[in-house]
Amino acid sequence: MILKYQGEEYGKPTTFTLRIIGNNLSKSSSNYQIDLLVGDKKLPTFTTEIHQSLSNCLKEIYLFRKHHGITFDASSEKIVSLYVPYDRVLFNYNKYALFRA
């Protein structure tokens, strides 16, 4: 699932892209990878690229944003790719981790 947000990086307006990739690498658990892009440039995040929960991925993006002066406008969210409905439900359930105060 690919989402786009309008926001600012150090006060400069820009567009951010979140690319969420769910991989079922084993029968007992799912793994998620999330990339944050500014334009076409992928930003490096703090820890690993693969997490066992979507919530952990979103928390990492939140911490990265907080540390680097990046803000998203939650109302500008657009889904720009096809997605599995379960992924959308799971993202909506865990979205609070991305938009903490």
Contacts in CASP RR format, 6 or more apart in sequence:
PFRMAT RR
TARGET T0000
AUTHOR 0000-0000-0000
METHOD contacts of the structure
MODEL  1
MILKYQGEEYGKPTTFTLRIIGNNLSKSSSNYQIDLLVGDKKLPTFTTEI
HQSLSNCLKEIYLFRKHHGITFDASSEKIVSLYVPYDRVLFNYNKYALFR
A
1 19 0 8 1.000
1 20 0 8 1.000
1 79 0 8 1.000
1 81 0 8 1.000
1 83 0 8 1.000
1 84 0 8 1.000
1 87 0 8 1.000
1 88 0 8 1.000
1 91 0 8 1.000
2 17 0 8 1.000
2 18 0 8 1.000
2 19 0 8 1.000
2 20 0 8 1.000
2 79 0 8 1.000
2 80 0 8 1.000
2 81 0 8 1.000
3 17 0 8 1.000
3 18 0 8 1.000
3 20 0 8 1.000
3 77 0 8 1.000
3 78 0 8 1.000
3 79 0 8 1.000
3 80 0 8 1.000
3 91 0 8 1.000
4 15 0 8 1.000
4 16 0 8 1.000
4 17 0 8 1.000
4 18 0 8 1.000
4 76 0 8 1.000
4 77 0 8 1.000
4 78 0 8 1.000
4 80 0 8 1.000
5 15 0 8 1.000
5 16 0 8 1.000
5 17 0 8 1.000
5 18 0 8 1.000
5 72 0 8 1.000
5 73 0 8 1.000
5 74 0 8 1.000
5 76 0 8 1.000
5 77 0 8 1.000
5 78 0 8 1.000
6 13 0 8 1.000
6 14 0 8 1.000
6 15 0 8 1.000
6 16 0 8 1.000
6 72 0 8 1.000
6 73 0 8 1.000
6 76 0 8 1.000
7 13 0 8 1.000
7 14 0 8 1.000
7 15 0 8 1.000
7 16 0 8 1.000
7 70 0 8 1.000
7 71 0 8 1.000
7 72 0 8 1.000
7 73 0 8 1.000
7 76 0 8 1.000
8 14 0 8 1.000
8 69 0 8 1.000
8 70 0 8 1.000
8 71 0 8 1.000
9 38 0 8 1.000
9 68 0 8 1.000
9 69 0 8 1.000
9 70 0 8 1.000
10 68 0 8 1.000
10 69 0 8 1.000
11 69 0 8 1.000
14 38 0 8 1.000
14 39 0 8 1.000
15 38 0 8 1.000
15 39 0 8 1.000
16 36 0 8 1.000
16 37 0 8 1.000
16 38 0 8 1.000
16 39 0 8 1.000
16 70 0 8 1.000
16 72 0 8 1.000
17 35 0 8 1.000
17 36 0 8 1.000
17 37 0 8 1.000
17 38 0 8 1.000
17 39 0 8 1.000
17 80 0 8 1.000
18 34 0 8 1.000
18 35 0 8 1.000
18 36 0 8 1.000
18 37 0 8 1.000
18 61 0 8 1.000
19 34 0 8 1.000
19 35 0 8 1.000
19 37 0 8 1.000
20 32 0 8 1.000
20 33 0 8 1.000
20 34 0 8 1.000
20 54 0 8 1.000
20 57 0 8 1.000
20 87 0 8 1.000
20 91 0 8 1.000
21 32 0 8 1.000
21 33 0 8 1.000
21 34 0 8 1.000
21 35 0 8 1.000
22 30 0 8 1.000
22 31 0 8 1.000
22 32 0 8 1.000
22 33 0 8 1.000
22 87 0 8 1.000
23 30 0 8 1.000
23 31 0 8 1.000
23 32 0 8 1.000
23 33 0 8 1.000
23 50 0 8 1.000
24 30 0 8 1.000
24 31 0 8 1.000
25 31 0 8 1.000
29 52 0 8 1.000
30 52 0 8 1.000
31 50 0 8 1.000
31 51 0 8 1.000
31 52 0 8 1.000
32 50 0 8 1.000
32 51 0 8 1.000
32 52 0 8 1.000
32 53 0 8 1.000
32 54 0 8 1.000
32 56 0 8 1.000
32 57 0 8 1.000
33 49 0 8 1.000
33 50 0 8 1.000
33 51 0 8 1.000
33 57 0 8 1.000
34 45 0 8 1.000
34 49 0 8 1.000
34 51 0 8 1.000
34 54 0 8 1.000
34 57 0 8 1.000
34 58 0 8 1.000
34 60 0 8 1.000
34 61 0 8 1.000
35 42 0 8 1.000
35 49 0 8 1.000
36 42 0 8 1.000
36 43 0 8 1.000
36 45 0 8 1.000
36 61 0 8 1.000
36 64 0 8 1.000
36 65 0 8 1.000
37 43 0 8 1.000
43 64 0 8 1.000
43 68 0 8 1.000
45 60 0 8 1.000
45 61 0 8 1.000
45 64 0 8 1.000
46 60 0 8 1.000
46 63 0 8 1.000
46 64 0 8 1.000
47 60 0 8 1.000
51 57 0 8 1.000
51 60 0 8 1.000
53 94 0 8 1.000
54 90 0 8 1.000
54 91 0 8 1.000
54 94 0 8 1.000
55 94 0 8 1.000
55 97 0 8 1.000
58 94 0 8 1.000
58 95 0 8 1.000
58 97 0 8 1.000
58 98 0 8 1.000
59 97 0 8 1.000
61 98 0 8 1.000
62 97 0 8 1.000
62 98 0 8 1.000
62 99 0 8 1.000
62 100 0 8 1.000
64 70 0 8 1.000
65 71 0 8 1.000
65 72 0 8 1.000
72 98 0 8 1.000
72 99 0 8 1.000
74 99 0 8 1.000
79 88 0 8 1.000
END
